Amino acid sequence: MLGKVSRKEFGFSELTFTDELGENCAIQTVNDIKHLLDESKPRSIVLGLKEPHCYALKEYADKIGIKSEPNEMGIVEFNLPKGININSTIRLNEEQVKGLIVRLEQWLENDDFTDE
């Protein structure tokens, strides 16, 4: 089974795991106040990277003043300047999660996605 489950603030659960490239990822339940007040409102999950990394091709890094040595593929890793954040998660409601499950099952069975 994938990952490790823990409890976060307000009792929300979080599944953490490492992806194929070694990135730390998470899926967390997030019940909006609307859902807590009215259970007929949809629930949501948030999924994505726990710690996003920023990369630039060497030629672009040079143009924007990033001073760092590129890796063997010519890619420079850099930190965002203080005060700059990057969104590394997506939020899905119940309907979207159900649709994603269908697409993932389709990929598992057919090694591809189709609109059939």
Jmol script that loads the backbone (N, CA, C; Angstrom):
load data "model"
ATOM      1  N   MET A   1       0.845  -1.169   0.000  1.00  0.00           N
ATOM      2  CA  MET A   1       0.000   0.000   0.000  1.00  0.00           C
ATOM      3  C   MET A   1       0.896   1.240   0.000  1.00  0.00           C
ATOM      4  N   LEU A   2       0.465   2.269  -0.682  1.00  0.00           N
ATOM      5  CA  LEU A   2       1.255   3.479  -0.856  1.00  0.00           C
ATOM      6  C   LEU A   2       1.277   4.346   0.388  1.00  0.00           C
ATOM      7  N   GLY A   3       2.456   4.764   0.820  1.00  0.00           N
ATOM      8  CA  GLY A   3       2.634   5.821   1.791  1.00  0.00           C
ATOM      9  C   GLY A   3       2.320   5.539   3.242  1.00  0.00           C
ATOM     10  N   LYS A   4       2.376   6.634   4.009  1.00  0.00           N
ATOM     11  CA  LYS A   4       2.132   6.597   5.445  1.00  0.00           C
ATOM     12  C   LYS A   4       1.049   7.622   5.778  1.00  0.00           C
ATOM     13  N   VAL A   5       0.092   7.232   6.609  1.00  0.00           N
ATOM     14  CA  VAL A   5      -1.018   8.106   6.988  1.00  0.00           C
ATOM     15  C   VAL A   5      -0.755   8.706   8.363  1.00  0.00           C
ATOM     16  N   SER A   6      -1.012   9.987   8.463  1.00  0.00           N
ATOM     17  CA  SER A   6      -0.908  10.665   9.757  1.00  0.00           C
ATOM     18  C   SER A   6      -2.100  11.604   9.905  1.00  0.00           C
ATOM     19  N   ARG A   7      -2.324  12.074  11.124  1.00  0.00           N
ATOM     20  CA  ARG A   7      -3.417  13.017  11.409  1.00  0.00           C
ATOM     21  C   ARG A   7      -2.854  14.417  11.521  1.00  0.00           C
ATOM     22  N   LYS A   8      -3.519  15.355  10.879  1.00  0.00           N
ATOM     23  CA  LYS A   8      -3.115  16.753  10.914  1.00  0.00           C
ATOM     24  C   LYS A   8      -4.081  17.529  11.808  1.00  0.00           C
ATOM     25  N   GLU A   9      -3.916  18.846  11.812  1.00  0.00           N
ATOM     26  CA  GLU A   9      -4.800  19.698  12.600  1.00  0.00           C
ATOM     27  C   GLU A   9      -6.264  19.431  12.266  1.00  0.00           C
ATOM     28  N   PHE A  10      -7.097  19.585  13.228  1.00  0.00           N
ATOM     29  CA  PHE A  10      -8.550  19.431  13.089  1.00  0.00           C
ATOM     30  C   PHE A  10      -8.951  18.022  12.666  1.00  0.00           C
ATOM     31  N   GLY A  11      -8.044  17.041  12.790  1.00  0.00           N
ATOM     32  CA  GLY A  11      -8.371  15.658  12.487  1.00  0.00           C
ATOM     33  C   GLY A  11      -8.274  15.259  11.031  1.00  0.00           C
ATOM     34  N   PHE A  12      -7.823  16.159  10.169  1.00  0.00           N
ATOM     35  CA  PHE A  12      -7.670  15.810   8.760  1.00  0.00           C
ATOM     36  C   PHE A  12      -6.550  14.791   8.620  1.00  0.00           C
ATOM     37  N   SER A  13      -6.698  13.874   7.678  1.00  0.00           N
ATOM     38  CA  SER A  13      -5.645  12.886   7.468  1.00  0.00           C
ATOM     39  C   SER A  13      -4.761  13.297   6.294  1.00  0.00           C
ATOM     40  N   GLU A  14      -3.509  12.834   6.370  1.00  0.00           N
ATOM     41  CA  GLU A  14      -2.550  13.124   5.304  1.00  0.00           C
ATOM     42  C   GLU A  14      -1.806  11.846   4.963  1.00  0.00           C
ATOM     43  N   LEU A  15      -1.744  11.545   3.691  1.00  0.00           N
ATOM     44  CA  LEU A  15      -0.992  10.415   3.173  1.00  0.00           C
ATOM     45  C   LEU A  15       0.277  10.978   2.547  1.00  0.00           C
ATOM     46  N   THR A  16       1.431  10.605   3.070  1.00  0.00           N
ATOM     47  CA  THR A  16       2.694  11.064   2.497  1.00  0.00           C
ATOM     48  C   THR A  16       3.398   9.894   1.833  1.00  0.00           C
ATOM     49  N   PHE A  17       4.080  10.182   0.732  1.00  0.00           N
ATOM     50  CA  PHE A  17       4.791   9.152  -0.015  1.00  0.00           C
ATOM     51  C   PHE A  17       5.853   9.813  -0.876  1.00  0.00           C
ATOM     52  N   THR A  18       6.733   9.008  -1.419  1.00  0.00           N
ATOM     53  CA  THR A  18       7.779   9.475  -2.316  1.00  0.00           C
ATOM     54  C   THR A  18       7.443   9.001  -3.716  1.00  0.00           C
ATOM     55  N   ASP A  19       7.516   9.909  -4.689  1.00  0.00           N
ATOM     56  CA  ASP A  19       7.184   9.518  -6.059  1.00  0.00           C
ATOM     57  C   ASP A  19       8.357   8.821  -6.739  1.00  0.00           C
ATOM     58  N   GLU A  20       8.167   8.468  -7.987  1.00  0.00           N
ATOM     59  CA  GLU A  20       9.165   7.720  -8.757  1.00  0.00           C
ATOM     60  C   GLU A  20      10.496   8.469  -8.868  1.00  0.00           C
ATOM     61  N   LEU A  21      10.456   9.796  -8.803  1.00  0.00           N
ATOM     62  CA  LEU A  21      11.675  10.604  -8.925  1.00  0.00           C
ATOM     63  C   LEU A  21      12.280  10.975  -7.576  1.00  0.00           C
ATOM     64  N   GLY A  22      11.682  10.456  -6.492  1.00  0.00           N
ATOM     65  CA  GLY A  22      12.213  10.722  -5.162  1.00  0.00           C
ATOM     66  C   GLY A  22      11.673  11.985  -4.504  1.00  0.00           C
ATOM     67  N   GLU A  23      10.649  12.597  -5.085  1.00  0.00           N
ATOM     68  CA  GLU A  23      10.053  13.810  -4.516  1.00  0.00           C
ATOM     69  C   GLU A  23       9.075  13.439  -3.405  1.00  0.00           C
ATOM     70  N   ASN A  24       9.074  14.222  -2.329  1.00  0.00           N
ATOM     71  CA  ASN A  24       8.130  14.022  -1.229  1.00  0.00           C
ATOM     72  C   ASN A  24       6.774  14.600  -1.622  1.00  0.00           C
ATOM     73  N   CYS A  25       5.748  13.750  -1.563  1.00  0.00           N
ATOM     74  CA  CYS A  25       4.409  14.131  -1.996  1.00  0.00           C
ATOM     75  C   CYS A  25       3.404  13.882  -0.876  1.00  0.00           C
ATOM     76  N   ALA A  26       2.223  14.468  -1.018  1.00  0.00           N
ATOM     77  CA  ALA A  26       1.174  14.273  -0.021  1.00  0.00           C
ATOM     78  C   ALA A  26      -0.195  14.404  -0.653  1.00  0.00           C
ATOM     79  N   ILE A  27      -1.131  13.695  -0.045  1.00  0.00           N
ATOM     80  CA  ILE A  27      -2.558  13.858  -0.323  1.00  0.00           C
ATOM     81  C   ILE A  27      -3.194  14.113   1.031  1.00  0.00           C
ATOM     82  N   GLN A  28      -3.932  15.211   1.145  1.00  0.00           N
ATOM     83  CA  GLN A  28      -4.527  15.580   2.432  1.00  0.00           C
ATOM     84  C   GLN A  28      -6.013  15.831   2.267  1.00  0.00           C
ATOM     85  N   THR A  29      -6.799  15.331   3.227  1.00  0.00           N
ATOM     86  CA  THR A  29      -8.226  15.640   3.227  1.00  0.00           C
ATOM     87  C   THR A  29      -8.396  17.061   3.752  1.00  0.00           C
ATOM     88  N   VAL A  30      -9.292  17.803   3.120  1.00  0.00           N
ATOM     89  CA  VAL A  30      -9.588  19.163   3.574  1.00  0.00           C
ATOM     90  C   VAL A  30     -11.092  19.370   3.485  1.00  0.00           C
ATOM     91  N   ASN A  31     -11.724  19.353   4.610  1.00  0.00           N
ATOM     92  CA  ASN A  31     -13.160  19.585   4.640  1.00  0.00           C
ATOM     93  C   ASN A  31     -13.418  21.067   4.836  1.00  0.00           C
ATOM     94  N   ASP A  32     -13.988  21.692   3.822  1.00  0.00           N
ATOM     95  CA  ASP A  32     -14.342  23.100   3.924  1.00  0.00           C
ATOM     96  C   ASP A  32     -15.311  23.318   5.069  1.00  0.00           C
ATOM     97  N   ILE A  33     -15.340  24.531   5.562  1.00  0.00           N
ATOM     98  CA  ILE A  33     -16.307  24.882   6.602  1.00  0.00           C
ATOM     99  C   ILE A  33     -17.725  24.620   6.100  1.00  0.00           C
ATOM    100  N   LYS A  34     -17.942  24.813   4.773  1.00  0.00           N
ATOM    101  CA  LYS A  34     -19.264  24.543   4.189  1.00  0.00           C
ATOM    102  C   LYS A  34     -19.656  23.084   4.388  1.00  0.00           C
ATOM    103  N   HIS A  35     -18.680  22.167   4.196  1.00  0.00           N
ATOM    104  CA  HIS A  35     -18.972  20.740   4.364  1.00  0.00           C
ATOM    105  C   HIS A  35     -19.178  20.399   5.841  1.00  0.00           C
ATOM    106  N   LEU A  36     -18.388  21.031   6.709  1.00  0.00           N
ATOM    107  CA  LEU A  36     -18.533  20.760   8.139  1.00  0.00           C
ATOM    108  C   LEU A  36     -19.891  21.210   8.651  1.00  0.00           C
ATOM    109  N   LEU A  37     -20.415  22.307   8.076  1.00  0.00           N
ATOM    110  CA  LEU A  37     -21.728  22.812   8.482  1.00  0.00           C
ATOM    111  C   LEU A  37     -22.869  22.088   7.778  1.00  0.00           C
ATOM    112  N   ASP A  38     -22.599  21.582   6.585  1.00  0.00           N
ATOM    113  CA  ASP A  38     -23.624  20.914   5.789  1.00  0.00           C
ATOM    114  C   ASP A  38     -22.969  19.767   5.032  1.00  0.00           C
ATOM    115  N   GLU A  39     -23.163  18.530   5.517  1.00  0.00           N
ATOM    116  CA  GLU A  39     -22.492  17.372   4.931  1.00  0.00           C
ATOM    117  C   GLU A  39     -22.893  17.090   3.491  1.00  0.00           C
ATOM    118  N   SER A  40     -23.949  17.743   2.993  1.00  0.00           N
ATOM    119  CA  SER A  40     -24.321  17.546   1.597  1.00  0.00           C
ATOM    120  C   SER A  40     -23.385  18.316   0.660  1.00  0.00           C
ATOM    121  N   LYS A  41     -22.607  19.248   1.198  1.00  0.00           N
ATOM    122  CA  LYS A  41     -21.632  19.982   0.386  1.00  0.00           C
ATOM    123  C   LYS A  41     -20.432  19.066   0.131  1.00  0.00           C
ATOM    124  N   PRO A  42     -19.787  19.187  -1.045  1.00  0.00           N
ATOM    125  CA  PRO A  42     -18.695  18.266  -1.375  1.00  0.00           C
ATOM    126  C   PRO A  42     -17.456  18.437  -0.501  1.00  0.00           C
ATOM    127  N   ARG A  43     -16.777  17.316  -0.280  1.00  0.00           N
ATOM    128  CA  ARG A  43     -15.483  17.315   0.406  1.00  0.00           C
ATOM    129  C   ARG A  43     -14.398  17.526  -0.645  1.00  0.00           C
ATOM    130  N   SER A  44     -13.189  17.815  -0.177  1.00  0.00           N
ATOM    131  CA  SER A  44     -12.075  18.029  -1.091  1.00  0.00           C
ATOM    132  C   SER A  44     -10.817  17.345  -0.569  1.00  0.00           C
ATOM    133  N   ILE A  45      -9.895  17.108  -1.499  1.00  0.00           N
ATOM    134  CA  ILE A  45      -8.549  16.681  -1.131  1.00  0.00           C
ATOM    135  C   ILE A  45      -7.564  17.614  -1.828  1.00  0.00           C
ATOM    136  N   VAL A  46      -6.386  17.719  -1.241  1.00  0.00           N
ATOM    137  CA  VAL A  46      -5.297  18.486  -1.837  1.00  0.00           C
ATOM    138  C   VAL A  46      -4.158  17.509  -2.067  1.00  0.00           C
ATOM    139  N   LEU A  47      -3.573  17.521  -3.264  1.00  0.00           N
ATOM    140  CA  LEU A  47      -2.450  16.646  -3.524  1.00  0.00           C
ATOM    141  C   LEU A  47      -1.360  17.379  -4.277  1.00  0.00           C
ATOM    142  N   GLY A  48      -0.131  16.967  -4.018  1.00  0.00           N
ATOM    143  CA  GLY A  48       0.991  17.582  -4.710  1.00  0.00           C
ATOM    144  C   GLY A  48       2.294  17.368  -3.983  1.00  0.00           C
ATOM    145  N   LEU A  49       3.253  18.211  -4.307  1.00  0.00           N
ATOM    146  CA  LEU A  49       4.578  18.129  -3.711  1.00  0.00           C
ATOM    147  C   LEU A  49       4.598  18.770  -2.333  1.00  0.00           C
ATOM    148  N   LYS A  50       5.312  18.160  -1.416  1.00  0.00           N
ATOM    149  CA  LYS A  50       5.494  18.753  -0.087  1.00  0.00           C
ATOM    150  C   LYS A  50       6.525  19.874  -0.140  1.00  0.00           C
ATOM    151  N   GLU A  51       7.567  19.685  -0.930  1.00  0.00           N
ATOM    152  CA  GLU A  51       8.675  20.636  -0.999  1.00  0.00           C
ATOM    153  C   GLU A  51       9.066  20.846  -2.459  1.00  0.00           C
ATOM    154  N   PRO A  52       8.410  21.799  -3.143  1.00  0.00           N
ATOM    155  CA  PRO A  52       8.719  21.991  -4.560  1.00  0.00           C
ATOM    156  C   PRO A  52      10.136  22.517  -4.777  1.00  0.00           C
ATOM    157  N   HIS A  53      10.706  22.156  -5.895  1.00  0.00           N
ATOM    158  CA  HIS A  53      12.030  22.613  -6.285  1.00  0.00           C
ATOM    159  C   HIS A  53      11.885  23.490  -7.524  1.00  0.00           C
ATOM    160  N   CYS A  54      12.752  24.479  -7.647  1.00  0.00           N
ATOM    161  CA  CYS A  54      12.742  25.348  -8.822  1.00  0.00           C
ATOM    162  C   CYS A  54      13.955  25.038  -9.677  1.00  0.00           C
ATOM    163  N   TYR A  55      13.723  24.935 -10.980  1.00  0.00           N
ATOM    164  CA  TYR A  55      14.779  24.619 -11.923  1.00  0.00           C
ATOM    165  C   TYR A  55      14.691  25.568 -13.108  1.00  0.00           C
ATOM    166  N   ALA A  56      15.814  25.825 -13.729  1.00  0.00           N
ATOM    167  CA  ALA A  56      15.855  26.603 -14.967  1.00  0.00           C
ATOM    168  C   ALA A  56      16.949  26.030 -15.853  1.00  0.00           C
ATOM    169  N   LEU A  57      16.738  26.108 -17.156  1.00  0.00           N
ATOM    170  CA  LEU A  57      17.813  25.754 -18.070  1.00  0.00           C
ATOM    171  C   LEU A  57      18.938  26.766 -17.897  1.00  0.00           C
ATOM    172  N   LYS A  58      20.165  26.328 -18.039  1.00  0.00           N
ATOM    173  CA  LYS A  58      21.332  27.179 -17.802  1.00  0.00           C
ATOM    174  C   LYS A  58      21.231  28.504 -18.558  1.00  0.00           C
ATOM    175  N   GLU A  59      20.830  28.463 -19.834  1.00  0.00           N
ATOM    176  CA  GLU A  59      20.779  29.691 -20.627  1.00  0.00           C
ATOM    177  C   GLU A  59      19.790  30.702 -20.046  1.00  0.00           C
ATOM    178  N   TYR A  60      18.671  30.231 -19.476  1.00  0.00           N
ATOM    179  CA  TYR A  60      17.702  31.148 -18.876  1.00  0.00           C
ATOM    180  C   TYR A  60      18.155  31.599 -17.494  1.00  0.00           C
ATOM    181  N   ALA A  61      18.778  30.695 -16.759  1.00  0.00           N
ATOM    182  CA  ALA A  61      19.292  31.056 -15.432  1.00  0.00           C
ATOM    183  C   ALA A  61      20.296  32.195 -15.564  1.00  0.00           C
ATOM    184  N   ASP A  62      21.165  32.112 -16.564  1.00  0.00           N
ATOM    185  CA  ASP A  62      22.140  33.176 -16.798  1.00  0.00           C
ATOM    186  C   ASP A  62      21.438  34.506 -17.087  1.00  0.00           C
ATOM    187  N   LYS A  63      20.370  34.455 -17.883  1.00  0.00           N
ATOM    188  CA  LYS A  63      19.655  35.678 -18.282  1.00  0.00           C
ATOM    189  C   LYS A  63      18.974  36.367 -17.108  1.00  0.00           C
ATOM    190  N   ILE A  64      18.530  35.580 -16.117  1.00  0.00           N
ATOM    191  CA  ILE A  64      17.827  36.203 -14.987  1.00  0.00           C
ATOM    192  C   ILE A  64      18.714  36.325 -13.749  1.00  0.00           C
ATOM    193  N   GLY A  65      19.999  36.075 -13.925  1.00  0.00           N
ATOM    194  CA  GLY A  65      20.959  36.336 -12.862  1.00  0.00           C
ATOM    195  C   GLY A  65      21.120  35.261 -11.810  1.00  0.00           C
ATOM    196  N   ILE A  66      20.730  34.038 -12.116  1.00  0.00           N
ATOM    197  CA  ILE A  66      20.912  32.940 -11.166  1.00  0.00           C
ATOM    198  C   ILE A  66      22.326  32.413 -11.333  1.00  0.00           C
ATOM    199  N   LYS A  67      23.101  32.492 -10.287  1.00  0.00           N
ATOM    200  CA  LYS A  67      24.501  32.063 -10.323  1.00  0.00           C
ATOM    201  C   LYS A  67      24.616  30.699  -9.657  1.00  0.00           C
ATOM    202  N   SER A  68      24.707  29.671 -10.459  1.00  0.00           N
ATOM    203  CA  SER A  68      24.832  28.322  -9.935  1.00  0.00           C
ATOM    204  C   SER A  68      25.352  27.428 -11.047  1.00  0.00           C
ATOM    205  N   GLU A  69      25.950  26.336 -10.652  1.00  0.00           N
ATOM    206  CA  GLU A  69      26.468  25.391 -11.634  1.00  0.00           C
ATOM    207  C   GLU A  69      25.347  24.460 -12.099  1.00  0.00           C
ATOM    208  N   PRO A  70      25.234  24.246 -13.402  1.00  0.00           N
ATOM    209  CA  PRO A  70      24.205  23.329 -13.903  1.00  0.00           C
ATOM    210  C   PRO A  70      24.590  21.876 -13.651  1.00  0.00           C
ATOM    211  N   ASN A  71      23.565  21.028 -13.626  1.00  0.00           N
ATOM    212  CA  ASN A  71      23.825  19.591 -13.535  1.00  0.00           C
ATOM    213  C   ASN A  71      24.211  19.064 -14.918  1.00  0.00           C
ATOM    214  N   GLU A  72      24.350  17.754 -15.052  1.00  0.00           N
ATOM    215  CA  GLU A  72      24.800  17.162 -16.310  1.00  0.00           C
ATOM    216  C   GLU A  72      23.824  17.375 -17.461  1.00  0.00           C
ATOM    217  N   MET A  73      22.582  17.759 -17.136  1.00  0.00           N
ATOM    218  CA  MET A  73      21.580  18.003 -18.177  1.00  0.00           C
ATOM    219  C   MET A  73      21.451  19.498 -18.489  1.00  0.00           C
ATOM    220  N   GLY A  74      22.317  20.317 -17.899  1.00  0.00           N
ATOM    221  CA  GLY A  74      22.258  21.752 -18.163  1.00  0.00           C
ATOM    222  C   GLY A  74      21.158  22.468 -17.398  1.00  0.00           C
ATOM    223  N   ILE A  75      20.723  21.869 -16.290  1.00  0.00           N
ATOM    224  CA  ILE A  75      19.647  22.441 -15.489  1.00  0.00           C
ATOM    225  C   ILE A  75      20.222  22.976 -14.186  1.00  0.00           C
ATOM    226  N   VAL A  76      19.781  24.176 -13.826  1.00  0.00           N
ATOM    227  CA  VAL A  76      20.227  24.829 -12.603  1.00  0.00           C
ATOM    228  C   VAL A  76      19.090  24.811 -11.591  1.00  0.00           C
ATOM    229  N   GLU A  77      19.350  24.286 -10.390  1.00  0.00           N
ATOM    230  CA  GLU A  77      18.353  24.340  -9.314  1.00  0.00           C
ATOM    231  C   GLU A  77      18.605  25.616  -8.516  1.00  0.00           C
ATOM    232  N   PHE A  78      17.508  26.295  -8.134  1.00  0.00           N
ATOM    233  CA  PHE A  78      17.671  27.531  -7.379  1.00  0.00           C
ATOM    234  C   PHE A  78      16.541  27.699  -6.376  1.00  0.00           C
ATOM    235  N   ASN A  79      16.769  28.539  -5.385  1.00  0.00           N
ATOM    236  CA  ASN A  79      15.748  28.855  -4.390  1.00  0.00           C
ATOM    237  C   ASN A  79      14.987  30.097  -4.831  1.00  0.00           C
ATOM    238  N   LEU A  80      13.710  30.113  -4.528  1.00  0.00           N
ATOM    239  CA  LEU A  80      12.925  31.304  -4.819  1.00  0.00           C
ATOM    240  C   LEU A  80      13.351  32.433  -3.897  1.00  0.00           C
ATOM    241  N   PRO A  81      13.304  33.666  -4.382  1.00  0.00           N
ATOM    242  CA  PRO A  81      13.620  34.793  -3.502  1.00  0.00           C
ATOM    243  C   PRO A  81      12.637  34.867  -2.338  1.00  0.00           C
ATOM    244  N   LYS A  82      13.100  35.426  -1.229  1.00  0.00           N
ATOM    245  CA  LYS A  82      12.258  35.582  -0.044  1.00  0.00           C
ATOM    246  C   LYS A  82      10.971  36.324  -0.412  1.00  0.00           C
ATOM    247  N   GLY A  83       9.858  35.808   0.109  1.00  0.00           N
ATOM    248  CA  GLY A  83       8.568  36.422  -0.159  1.00  0.00           C
ATOM    249  C   GLY A  83       7.866  35.901  -1.396  1.00  0.00           C
ATOM    250  N   ILE A  84       8.529  35.037  -2.159  1.00  0.00           N
ATOM    251  CA  ILE A  84       7.928  34.460  -3.361  1.00  0.00           C
ATOM    252  C   ILE A  84       7.537  33.018  -3.053  1.00  0.00           C
ATOM    253  N   ASN A  85       6.302  32.681  -3.347  1.00  0.00           N
ATOM    254  CA  ASN A  85       5.810  31.317  -3.149  1.00  0.00           C
ATOM    255  C   ASN A  85       5.368  30.739  -4.477  1.00  0.00           C
ATOM    256  N   ILE A  86       5.360  29.427  -4.545  1.00  0.00           N
ATOM    257  CA  ILE A  86       4.908  28.748  -5.750  1.00  0.00           C
ATOM    258  C   ILE A  86       3.872  27.706  -5.358  1.00  0.00           C
ATOM    259  N   ASN A  87       2.780  27.649  -6.100  1.00  0.00           N
ATOM    260  CA  ASN A  87       1.736  26.676  -5.824  1.00  0.00           C
ATOM    261  C   ASN A  87       2.181  25.320  -6.361  1.00  0.00           C
ATOM    262  N   SER A  88       2.224  24.335  -5.501  1.00  0.00           N
ATOM    263  CA  SER A  88       2.667  23.005  -5.922  1.00  0.00           C
ATOM    264  C   SER A  88       1.627  21.935  -5.607  1.00  0.00           C
ATOM    265  N   THR A  89       0.391  22.367  -5.399  1.00  0.00           N
ATOM    266  CA  THR A  89      -0.680  21.420  -5.092  1.00  0.00           C
ATOM    267  C   THR A  89      -1.885  21.690  -5.983  1.00  0.00           C
ATOM    268  N   ILE A  90      -2.735  20.681  -6.054  1.00  0.00           N
ATOM    269  CA  ILE A  90      -4.034  20.847  -6.716  1.00  0.00           C
ATOM    270  C   ILE A  90      -5.114  20.417  -5.735  1.00  0.00           C
ATOM    271  N   ARG A  91      -6.281  20.992  -5.894  1.00  0.00           N
ATOM    272  CA  ARG A  91      -7.410  20.678  -5.012  1.00  0.00           C
ATOM    273  C   ARG A  91      -8.521  20.076  -5.863  1.00  0.00           C
ATOM    274  N   LEU A  92      -8.973  18.896  -5.456  1.00  0.00           N
ATOM    275  CA  LEU A  92     -10.022  18.193  -6.194  1.00  0.00           C
ATOM    276  C   LEU A  92     -11.225  17.956  -5.295  1.00  0.00           C
ATOM    277  N   ASN A  93     -12.435  18.175  -5.849  1.00  0.00           N
ATOM    278  CA  ASN A  93     -13.645  17.841  -5.106  1.00  0.00           C
ATOM    279  C   ASN A  93     -13.997  16.379  -5.378  1.00  0.00           C
ATOM    280  N   GLU A  94     -15.058  15.903  -4.749  1.00  0.00           N
ATOM    281  CA  GLU A  94     -15.419  14.482  -4.871  1.00  0.00           C
ATOM    282  C   GLU A  94     -15.653  14.054  -6.314  1.00  0.00           C
ATOM    283  N   GLU A  95     -16.343  14.875  -7.080  1.00  0.00           N
ATOM    284  CA  GLU A  95     -16.630  14.532  -8.474  1.00  0.00           C
ATOM    285  C   GLU A  95     -15.332  14.417  -9.282  1.00  0.00           C
ATOM    286  N   GLN A  96     -14.404  15.315  -9.050  1.00  0.00           N
ATOM    287  CA  GLN A  96     -13.131  15.270  -9.755  1.00  0.00           C
ATOM    288  C   GLN A  96     -12.308  14.056  -9.341  1.00  0.00           C
ATOM    289  N   VAL A  97     -12.330  13.692  -8.066  1.00  0.00           N
ATOM    290  CA  VAL A  97     -11.602  12.507  -7.599  1.00  0.00           C
ATOM    291  C   VAL A  97     -12.174  11.260  -8.267  1.00  0.00           C
ATOM    292  N   LYS A  98     -13.500  11.153  -8.329  1.00  0.00           N
ATOM    293  CA  LYS A  98     -14.123  10.002  -9.001  1.00  0.00           C
ATOM    294  C   LYS A  98     -13.711   9.940 -10.469  1.00  0.00           C
ATOM    295  N   GLY A  99     -13.682  11.087 -11.141  1.00  0.00           N
ATOM    296  CA  GLY A  99     -13.264  11.132 -12.542  1.00  0.00           C
ATOM    297  C   GLY A  99     -11.799  10.756 -12.713  1.00  0.00           C
ATOM    298  N   LEU A 100     -10.968  11.196 -11.783  1.00  0.00           N
ATOM    299  CA  LEU A 100      -9.546  10.854 -11.835  1.00  0.00           C
ATOM    300  C   LEU A 100      -9.347   9.354 -11.640  1.00  0.00           C
ATOM    301  N   ILE A 101     -10.091   8.764 -10.723  1.00  0.00           N
ATOM    302  CA  ILE A 101      -9.992   7.315 -10.499  1.00  0.00           C
ATOM    303  C   ILE A 101     -10.329   6.558 -11.772  1.00  0.00           C
ATOM    304  N   VAL A 102     -11.376   6.979 -12.466  1.00  0.00           N
ATOM    305  CA  VAL A 102     -11.753   6.336 -13.734  1.00  0.00           C
ATOM    306  C   VAL A 102     -10.606   6.438 -14.734  1.00  0.00           C
ATOM    307  N   ARG A 103     -10.010   7.622 -14.840  1.00  0.00           N
ATOM    308  CA  ARG A 103      -8.892   7.818 -15.774  1.00  0.00           C
ATOM    309  C   ARG A 103      -7.674   6.977 -15.379  1.00  0.00           C
ATOM    310  N   LEU A 104      -7.375   6.890 -14.094  1.00  0.00           N
ATOM    311  CA  LEU A 104      -6.236   6.091 -13.649  1.00  0.00           C
ATOM    312  C   LEU A 104      -6.465   4.607 -13.904  1.00  0.00           C
ATOM    313  N   GLU A 105      -7.688   4.136 -13.682  1.00  0.00           N
ATOM    314  CA  GLU A 105      -8.008   2.734 -13.982  1.00  0.00           C
ATOM    315  C   GLU A 105      -7.895   2.476 -15.473  1.00  0.00           C
ATOM    316  N   GLN A 106      -8.330   3.450 -16.274  1.00  0.00           N
ATOM    317  CA  GLN A 106      -8.219   3.349 -17.728  1.00  0.00           C
ATOM    318  C   GLN A 106      -6.748   3.204 -18.135  1.00  0.00           C
ATOM    319  N   TRP A 107      -5.887   4.012 -17.531  1.00  0.00           N
ATOM    320  CA  TRP A 107      -4.459   3.950 -17.827  1.00  0.00           C
ATOM    321  C   TRP A 107      -3.866   2.605 -17.395  1.00  0.00           C
ATOM    322  N   LEU A 108      -4.257   2.117 -16.195  1.00  0.00           N
ATOM    323  CA  LEU A 108      -3.751   0.827 -15.727  1.00  0.00           C
ATOM    324  C   LEU A 108      -4.129  -0.303 -16.677  1.00  0.00           C
ATOM    325  N   GLU A 109      -5.337  -0.254 -17.215  1.00  0.00           N
ATOM    326  CA  GLU A 109      -5.816  -1.321 -18.096  1.00  0.00           C
ATOM    327  C   GLU A 109      -5.303  -1.193 -19.526  1.00  0.00           C
ATOM    328  N   ASN A 110      -5.150   0.050 -20.018  1.00  0.00           N
ATOM    329  CA  ASN A 110      -4.862   0.258 -21.433  1.00  0.00           C
ATOM    330  C   ASN A 110      -3.525   0.945 -21.709  1.00  0.00           C
ATOM    331  N   ASP A 111      -2.811   1.338 -20.666  1.00  0.00           N
ATOM    332  CA  ASP A 111      -1.560   2.059 -20.820  1.00  0.00           C
ATOM    333  C   ASP A 111      -1.760   3.384 -21.573  1.00  0.00           C
ATOM    334  N   ASP A 112      -3.007   3.927 -21.486  1.00  0.00           N
ATOM    335  CA  ASP A 112      -3.324   5.148 -22.208  1.00  0.00           C
ATOM    336  C   ASP A 112      -4.667   5.677 -21.691  1.00  0.00           C
ATOM    337  N   PHE A 113      -5.030   6.885 -22.115  1.00  0.00           N
ATOM    338  CA  PHE A 113      -6.340   7.459 -21.820  1.00  0.00           C
ATOM    339  C   PHE A 113      -7.154   7.504 -23.116  1.00  0.00           C
ATOM    340  N   THR A 114      -8.459   7.293 -23.004  1.00  0.00           N
ATOM    341  CA  THR A 114      -9.348   7.407 -24.163  1.00  0.00           C
ATOM    342  C   THR A 114     -10.605   8.161 -23.715  1.00  0.00           C
ATOM    343  N   ASP A 115     -11.355   8.652 -24.686  1.00  0.00           N
ATOM    344  CA  ASP A 115     -12.613   9.342 -24.371  1.00  0.00           C
ATOM    345  C   ASP A 115     -13.817   8.423 -24.535  1.00  0.00           C
ATOM    346  N   GLU A 116     -13.574   7.140 -24.627  1.00  0.00           N
ATOM    347  CA  GLU A 116     -14.689   6.184 -24.801  1.00  0.00           C
ATOM    348  C   GLU A 116     -15.261   5.787 -23.464  1.00  0.00           C
TER     349      GLU A 116
END
end "model"
wireframe off; spacefill off
backbone 0.3
color backbone group
